[in-house]
């Protein structure tokens, strides 16, 4: 029997290479031959044993190990059912074998209150996510991108990739869609003095792949001064290359010095918008201190339960009239526009530089450890 190789997180701190049966594809489904799958911060949390997602909501659950990770995926259609050819692509375009696709990892039920009332953002009470919350115990097993093939079911949002976009760039689609926080901030701007307006000062905490994608999007959307904070000179240099005007190294400054520098750069007011892309609770309070009165803070990085941080409701929220926005997930309606944006800036922005390291499936553990090192950006798994 033909087998499919995959990297599996079997328990915290352990990745094993396993083989699964090559699946039979239903008429409503398809099988994707993987080209690349990115390593996300969520994968790092899973590897470290930080497994609780959507804490305090109806969707709360622990990531069900063992899993095949990988939810930033690009590949080509290997096999596709007759129904799936006409029904599976998000915009109704017919799919065929050989088409390159990217896949929104979030599968929603379509029937709960949130699915029926919240447009585009998958806040589903019954959400399942490829490479994150679907165990590989159950056939057809291949529900993550760190494998030779990935099985895609009929309830998935699938997007055909323009032929001009190579896999090394298409693999960045999912993290670039996450930057729709800026589009959300634009919605507030009509209130005056809130949200994200042209020329506003934006501060990004953490310049890993997600932070770098936010820097790119902020520049495209008309940000003024962009300030980036990180502890890695390697990543801060890339941040400058991709549009950050000012970078601050955490290892070379104290918290007080960083806050004072940001205030000095903004006529003592503070920045208009902060986006947290570190994934460490302790940075939240510092980021709020850097906001101006009425500024907006987006919490993005702590995607799993990583602990708590103390805030003063008066000092950090009420007195400053801040807008503190928690944004989980990303809009599935953002994939098509993001692919168009990538295509538009393909020869202007060197997206391919964001992928700094590639590893074979057999070396997935080395890959995830490399992704945790300061001298890396986007690390990907290839078959």
HELIX and SHEET records of a PDB file:
HELIX    1   1 UNK A   41  UNK A   48  1                                   8    
HELIX    2   2 UNK A   82  UNK A   87  1                                   6    
HELIX    3   3 UNK A  113  UNK A  117  1                                   5    
HELIX    4   4 UNK A  167  UNK A  170  1                                   4    
HELIX    5   5 UNK A  173  UNK A  178  1                                   6    
HELIX    6   6 UNK A  181  UNK A  188  1                                   8    
HELIX    7   7 UNK A  189  UNK A  191  5                                   3    
HELIX    8   8 UNK A  209  UNK A  220  1                                  12    
HELIX    9   9 UNK A  233  UNK A  241  1                                   9    
HELIX   10  10 UNK A  250  UNK A  252  5                                   3    
HELIX   11  11 UNK A  255  UNK A  265  1                                  11    
HELIX   12  12 UNK A  283  UNK A  289  1                                   7    
HELIX   13  13 UNK A  313  UNK A  318  3                                   6    
HELIX   14  14 UNK A  334  UNK A  344  1                                  11    
HELIX   15  15 UNK A  351  UNK A  354  5                                   4    
HELIX   16  16 UNK A  361  UNK A  363  5                                   3    
HELIX   17  17 UNK A  364  UNK A  371  1                                   8    
SHEET    1   A 2 UNK A   3  UNK A  11  0                                        
SHEET    2   A 2 UNK A  14  UNK A  21 -1                                        
SHEET    1   B 5 UNK A 149  UNK A 152  0                                        
SHEET    2   B 5 UNK A  30  UNK A  38 -1                                        
SHEET    3   B 5 UNK A  72  UNK A  80 -1                                        
SHEET    4   B 5 UNK A 100  UNK A 103 -1                                        
SHEET    5   B 5 UNK A 158  UNK A 160 -1                                        
SHEET    1   C 4 UNK A 149  UNK A 152  0                                        
SHEET    2   C 4 UNK A  30  UNK A  38 -1                                        
SHEET    3   C 4 UNK A 378  UNK A 382 -1                                        
SHEET    4   C 4 UNK A 355  UNK A 360  1                                        
SHEET    1   D 2 UNK A  52  UNK A  53  0                                        
SHEET    2   D 2 UNK A  61  UNK A  62 -1                                        
SHEET    1   E 2 UNK A 106  UNK A 107  0                                        
SHEET    2   E 2 UNK A 128  UNK A 129 -1                                        
SHEET    1   F 6 UNK A 246  UNK A 249  0                                        
SHEET    2   F 6 UNK A 226  UNK A 230  1                                        
SHEET    3   F 6 UNK A 202  UNK A 205  1                                        
SHEET    4   F 6 UNK A 271  UNK A 276  1                                        
SHEET    5   F 6 UNK A 291  UNK A 299  1                                        
SHEET    6   F 6 UNK A 323  UNK A 326  1                                        
END                                                                             
